[in-house]
């Protein structure tokens, strides 16, 4: 659903930027996890698991807000292929924000590793114990992380294109604060 509003609602913008911080943090944590065998690995894992679940919860809230508030319309003069690319990139981003934590949770479940949120709070297993399923999901999680990173880079490139080249107000729809050039 699109609306005639010029900006996303404040809760949508807040969640967008909070999730951006969380997701970028996960990329760095993930790289650290796969590139070390030092004791820091366990610390990174202890951060990675609950942060992944937090991202899953936040994206579900964000989807509910998107349904409730809708989204601002894209510029009328934006070429149709660019509108399609914008739509598809949003679908892919949301799919990956949901899939990555679920795949991670399933991967850990298949290896009988607990998903510890904090202290003694553990999530239940969502898949049966299976070495082959664990291996498959590990590879899916690993390779989809690269696809996710590439999609985020494309998202950033697109928004820079809209802000610096087209100057069509698309960046301002999600900007955290108003500038004197913007209006609600």
VOBA-1610 file (N, C-alpha, C; in pm, whole numbers, padded with zeros to 5 digits, always signed):
BEGIN
Unk+00084-00117+00000Unk+00000+00000+00000Unk+00089+00124+00000Unk+00056+00219-00083Unk+00127+00345-00083Unk+00031+00455-00039Unk+00087+00564+00009Unk+00006+00675+00058Unk+00055+00803-00006Unk-00020+00910+00017Unk+00021+01039-00035Unk+00119+01109+00062Unk+00146+01047+00176Unk+00243+01106+00270Unk+00378+01119+00203Unk+00454+01217+00246Unk+00587+01239+00189Unk+00695+01161+00263Unk+00663+01111+00384Unk+00762+01039+00465Unk+00699+00915+00526Unk+00784+00821+00561Unk+00739+00708+00641Unk+00703+00761+00779Unk+00615+00693+00849Unk+00577+00732+00985Unk+00698+00721+01077Unk+00698+00800+01183Unk+00810+00804+01277Unk+00847+00664+01330Unk+00751+00580+01370Unk+00791+00446+01417Unk+00860+00364+01308Unk+00817+00382+01183Unk+00881+00310+01072Unk+01025+00358+01054Unk+01046+00488+01061Unk+01182+00542+01045Unk+01271+00496+01160Unk+01219+00500+01281Unk+01297+00456+01397Unk+01340+00310+01382Unk+01245+00225+01345Unk+01278+00082+01326Unk+01376+00062+01212Unk+01361+00136+01103Unk+01453+00124+00991Unk+01596+00148+01036Unk+01620+00259+01105Unk+01756+00295+01145Unk+01809+00205+01256Unk+01722+00164+01348Unk+01763+00068+01452Unk+01804-00064+01388Unk+01723-00110+01293Unk+01755-00236+01226Unk+01879-00224+01139Unk+01900-00108+01079Unk+02021-00088+00999Unk+02144-00106+01086Unk+02141-00050+01206Unk+02253-00065+01299Unk+02271-00212+01338Unk+02160-00278+01369Unk+02166-00420+01408Unk+02220-00507+01294Unk+02171-00484+01174Unk+02212-00567+01060Unk+02358-00543+01024Unk+02401-00417+01022Unk+02543-00390+00995Unk+02631-00452+01104Unk+02585-00446+01228Unk+02659-00511+01337Unk+02670-00661+01313Unk+02559-00721+01267Unk+02560-00865+01241Unk+02659-00902+01132Unk+02672-00817+01029Unk+02770-00845+00924Unk+02910-00850+00983Unk+02944-00753+01066Unk+03077-00751+01127Unk+03096-00867+01224Unk+02994-00897+01302Unk+03002-01010+01395Unk+03017-01140+01318Unk+02939-01157+01211Unk+02947-01278+01129Unk+03085-01297+01069Unk+03142-01189+01015Unk+03277-01197+00959Unk+03377-01235+01068Unk+03361-01175+01184Unk+03449-01209+01297Unk+03435-01354+01337Unk+03313-01406+01335Unk+03290-01544+01375Unk+03356-01643+01280Unk+03346-01618+01150Unk+03402-01715+01055Unk+03551-01696+01033Unk+03608-01591+01090Unk+03751-01567+01067Unk+03836-01581+01193Unk+03780-01637+01299Unk+03860-01655+01420Unk+03829-01788+01487Unk+03928-01839+01556Unk+03910-01957+01639Unk+03954-01925+01782Unk+03978-01798+01807Unk+04021-01756+01940Unk+03901-01758+02035Unk+03924-01738+02163Unk+03812-01733+02259Unk+03709-01624+02226Unk+03747-01526+02146Unk+03652-01421+02106Unk+03537-01480+02024Unk+03559-01595+01963Unk+03455-01660+01885Unk+03330-01683+01970Unk+03348-01735+02091Unk+03234-01763+02178Unk+03159-01636+02215Unk+03233-01528+02239Unk+03169-01399+02270Unk+03086-01353+02152Unk+03142-01365+02032Unk+03069-01324+01912Unk+02942-01408+01892Unk+02952-01538+01917Unk+02835-01626+01904Unk+02729-01586+02006Unk+02772-01554+02127Unk+02677-01515+02232Unk+02605-01384+02199Unk+02665-01300+02117Unk+02600-01176+02072Unk+02515-01206+01948Unk+02568-01289+01859Unk+02505-01316+01729Unk+02365-01378+01745Unk+02352-01475+01831Unk+02224-01545+01845Unk+02110-01454+01892Unk+02123-01387+02006Unk+02010-01302+02049Unk+01988-01182+01956Unk+02095-01131+01896Unk+02078-01020+01803Unk+02001-01065+01679Unk+02027-01185+01632Unk+01952-01240+01519Unk+01804-01253+01552Unk+01773-01300+01671Unk+01632-01313+01712Unk+01569-01175+01729Unk+01646-01080+01782Unk+01595-00943+01795Unk+01561-00886+01657Unk+01647-00911+01560Unk+01620-00865+01423Unk+01493-00930+01369Unk+01474-01058+01396Unk+01353-01127+01351Unk+01229-01062+01411Unk+01231-01035+01540Unk+01117-00971+01606Unk+01094-00831+01549Unk+01203-00755+01535Unk+01190-00619+01483Unk+01135-00616+01341Unk+01179-00709+01257Unk+01129-00708+01118Unk+00981-00745+01114Unk+00936-00831+01203Unk+00793-00864+01206Unk+00711-00744+01251Unk+00763-00670+01350Unk+00696-00545+01392Unk+00698-00446+01276Unk+00811-00438+01209Unk+00824-00344+01097Unk+00725-00378+00985Unk+00709-00506+00955Unk+00611-00546+00854Unk+00469-00507+00896Unk+00438-00527+01023Unk+00305-00489+01072Unk+00285-00338+01057Unk+00387-00259+01089Unk+00378-00114+01073Unk+00366-00075+00925Unk+00433-00149+00840Unk+00426-00121+00695Unk+00284-00145+00645Unk+00222-00250+00694Unk+00084-00279+00655Unk-00010-00172+00712Unk+00013-00132+00836Unk-00073-00034+00901Unk-00059+00106+00841Unk+00065+00153+00827Unk+00088+00290+00779Unk+00103+00301+00628Unk+00143+00193+00563Unk+00173+00199+00421Unk+00310+00262+00398Unk+00332+00311+00278Unk+00459+00374+00246Unk+00435+00490+00150Unk+00522+00588+00153Unk+00507+00700+00060Unk+00519+00652-00085Unk+00451+00721-00172Unk+00459+00688-00315Unk+00598+00721-00368Unk+00641+00644-00466Unk+00765+00676-00536Unk+00739+00795-00628Unk+00844+00867-00666Unk+00823+00980-00757Unk+00753+00936-00885Unk+00658+01019-00929Unk+00578+00986-01048Unk+00665+00972-01173Unk+00775+01046-01178Unk+00860+01042-01298Unk+00966+00932-01294Unk+00962+00849-01189Unk+01058+00738-01180Unk+01023+00635-01286Unk+01119+00595-01371Unk+01089+00495-01475Unk+01037+00364-01415Unk+00948+00299-01487Unk+00886+00175-01439Unk+00989+00067-01401Unk+01097+00046-01479Unk+01195-00054-01436Unk+01258-00021-01299Unk+01275+00107-01271Unk+01330+00147-01141Unk+01228+00124-01030Unk+01101+00147-01060Unk+00996+00120-00961Unk+00990-00030-00931Unk+01003-00111-01036Unk+01003-00257-01016Unk+01125-00299-00934Unk+01241-00242-00965Unk+01363-00274-00890Unk+01347-00234-00743Unk+01286-00119-00717Unk+01264-00075-00579Unk+01173-00173-00506Unk+01065-00213-00571Unk+00972-00309-00510Unk+01041-00443-00483Unk+01110-00495-00583Unk+01176-00626-00567Unk+01285-00621-00461Unk+01359-00511-00455Unk+01465-00502-00354Unk+01405-00500-00214Unk+01290-00435-00197Unk+01223-00435-00067Unk+01178-00577-00029Unk+01122-00648-00126Unk+01078-00785-00101Unk+01198-00872-00061Unk+01308-00858-00134Unk+01428-00937-00105Unk+01484-00902+00032Unk+01491-00773+00064Unk+01542-00733+00196Unk+01457-00790+00308Unk+01326-00776+00298Unk+01237-00831+00402Unk+01251-00983+00410Unk+01256-01050+00294Unk+01270-01196+00294Unk+01399-01238+00365Unk+01508-01169+00336Unk+01635-01204+00399Unk+01637-01169+00548Unk+01573-01058+00586Unk+01568-01022+00728Unk+01489-01124+00808Unk+01395-01191+00744Unk+01319-01297+00811Unk+01391-01431+00799Unk+01439-01462+00679Unk+01499-01593+00654Unk+01628-01616+00732Unk+01714-01516+00736Unk+01845-01537+00799Unk+01833-01579+00947Unk+01756-01510+01030Unk+01743-01558+01168Unk+01676-01694+01178Unk+01574-01718+01094Unk+01507-01848+01099Unk+01599-01961+01056Unk+01678-01937+00952Unk+01774-02039+00908Unk+01879-02063+01017Unk+01927-01955+01079Unk+02024-01971+01188Unk+01966-02049+01304Unk+01844-02017+01341Unk+01775-02087+01450Unk+01755-02234+01412Unk+01712-02259+01290Unk+01694-02397+01245Unk+01825-02473+01241Unk+01931-02406+01195Unk+02064-02469+01189Unk+02109-02512+01329Unk+02093-02423+01425Unk+02133-02456+01562Unk+02045-02566+01620Unk+01917-02562+01588Unk+01826-02667+01635Unk+01866-02802+01580Unk+01902-02807+01451Unk+01939-02934+01388Unk+02068-02991+01447Unk+02149-02907+01510Unk+02272-02955+01574Unk+02255-02969+01725Unk+02133-02941+01774Unk+02101-02947+01917Unk+02180-02844+01998Unk+02213-02732+01935Unk+02275-02621+02007Unk+02164-02529+02057Unk+02175-02482+02179Unk+02070-02394+02229Unk+02081-02253+02170Unk+01966-02191+02153Unk+01963-02049+02117Unk+01933-01976+02247Unk+02039-01923+02307Unk+02028-01855+02435Unk+02005-01707+02408Unk+01892-01656+02459Unk+01864-01514+02441Unk+01939-01432+02545Unk+01924-01470+02670Unk+01998-01408+02779Unk+01980-01497+02901Unk+02084-01501+02985Unk+02078-01583+03105Unk+02038-01726+03074Unk+01928-01769+03137Unk+01882-01906+03115Unk+01761-01912+03022Unk+01735-01804+02948Unk+01622-01802+02855Unk+01669-01858+02720Unk+01616-01975+02688Unk+01650-02045+02564Unk+01526-02055+02477Unk+01548-02048+02346Unk+01438-02072+02254Unk+01425-02222+02230Unk+01306-02270+02203Unk+01290-02413+02174Unk+01350-02448+02038Unk+01384-02573+02021Unk+01430-02620+01890Unk+01313-02614+01793Unk+01344-02579+01668Unk+01237-02572+01567Unk+01253-02680+01461Unk+01365-02755+01469Unk+01389-02864+01375Unk+01447-02983+01450Unk+01429-03103+01395Unk+01485-03222+01460Unk+01638-03227+01444Unk+01700-03301+01531Unk+01845-03323+01524Unk+01879-03394+01393Unk+01971-03334+01315Unk+02010-03392+01187Unk+02139-03328+01140Unk+02245-03409+01130Unk+02373-03357+01083Unk+02363-03303+00941Unk+02293-03375+00854Unk+02285-03330+00715Unk+02203-03201+00702Unk+02096-03190+00780Unk+02016-03067+00778Unk+02097-02951+00836Unk+02171-02976+00943Unk+02257-02873+01001Unk+02357-02822+00898Unk+02422-02914+00827Unk+02521-02875+00726Unk+02457-02795+00614Unk+02341-02841+00567Unk+02270-02769+00461Unk+02235-02627+00506Unk+02179-02615+00626Unk+02139-02484+00677Unk+02260-02395+00706Unk+02370-02454+00750Unk+02492-02375+00773Unk+02536-02311+00641Unk+02539-02393+00535Unk+02578-02340+00404Unk+02477-02234+00354Unk+02351-02260+00373Unk+02249-02162+00331Unk+02267-02030+00407Unk+02289-02039+00538Unk+02309-01919+00620Unk+02434-01844+00575Unk+02539-01917+00550Unk+02667-01858+00510Unk+02655-01786+00376Unk+02601-01854+00275Unk+02595-01795+00141Unk+02487-01688+00130Unk+02376-01706+00200Unk+02274-01602+00198Unk+02323-01474+00267Unk+02416-01489+00361Unk+02474-01370+00424Unk+02543-01282+00320Unk+02611-01344+00224Unk+02675-01268+00117Unk+02569-01201+00028Unk+02463-01274-00001Unk+02354-01216-00081Unk+02289-01100-00007Unk+02273-01117+00123Unk+02214-01012+00207Unk+02305-00888+00205Unk+02434-00910+00222Unk+02529-00798+00221Unk+02525-00726+00086Unk+02523-00803-00022Unk+02517-00743-00156Unk+02387-00664-00174Unk+02277-00715-00124Unk+02148-00646-00135Unk+02150-00515-00055Unk+02210-00519+00063Unk+02222-00397+00143Unk+02309-00294+00070Unk+02418-00340+00009Unk+02503-00248-00067Unk+02426-00186-00183Unk+02346-00266-00252Unk+02263-00213-00361Unk+02160-00113-00308Unk+02104-00142-00192Unk+02008-00052-00128Unk+02075+00083-00098Unk+02195+00079-00043Unk+02269+00201-00012Unk+02303+00276-00141Unk+02347+00202-00242Unk+02380+00266-00371Unk+02256+00332-00431Unk+02142+00266-00422Unk+02018+00322-00479Unk+01979+00450-00405Unk+01990+00448-00274Unk+01949+00566-00199Unk+02045+00682-00225Unk+02173+00652-00241Unk+02269+00757-00278Unk+02238+00813-00417Unk+02198+00725-00508Unk+02158+00769-00642Unk+02039+00866-00633Unk+01940+00829-00551Unk+01823+00915-00536Unk+01858+01047-00467Unk+01947+01041-00369Unk+01983+01162-00294Unk+02075+01254-00374Unk+02177+01198-00436Unk+02281+01280-00498Unk+02262+01305-00647Unk+02199+01214-00718Unk+02184+01227-00863Unk+02043+01277-00898Unk+01944+01197-00861Unk+01805+01235-00896Unk+01751+01348-00809Unk+01793+01351-00685Unk+01743+01452-00589Unk+01591+01460-00592Unk+01531+01340-00579Unk+01386+01330-00595Unk+01309+01311-00465Unk+01377+01321-00350Unk+01308+01311-00222Unk+01293+01171-00167Unk+01339+01069-00239Unk+01324+00932-00190Unk+01402+00912-00059Unk+01524+00965-00052Unk+01600+00952+00073Unk+01525+01018+00189Unk+01466+01130+00164Unk+01399+01205+00270Unk+01278+01132+00328Unk+01222+01036+00252Unk+01108+00960+00305Unk+01146+00878+00427Unk+01275+00840+00436Unk+01321+00757+00548Unk+01427+00829+00631Unk+01459+00953+00597Unk+01560+01028+00672Unk+01520+01034+00819Unk+01617+01018+00908Unk+01582+01017+01051Unk+01530+01151+01103Unk+01575+01261+01043Unk+01529+01393+01087Unk+01496+01478+00966Unk+01412+01577+00989Unk+01378+01672+00882Unk+01486+01777+00869Unk+01512+01819+00747Unk+01599+01933+00726Unk+01510+02050+00689Unk+01565+02166+00679Unk+01483+02283+00647Unk+01429+02277+00504Unk+01477+02184+00423Unk+01429+02169+00286Unk+01312+02072+00275Unk+01281+02005+00384Unk+01177+01902+00382Unk+01051+01950+00450Unk+00943+01884+00417Unk+00818+01907+00489Unk+00746+01773+00502Unk+00665+01760+00602Unk+00588+01637+00623Unk+00491+01625+00508
//
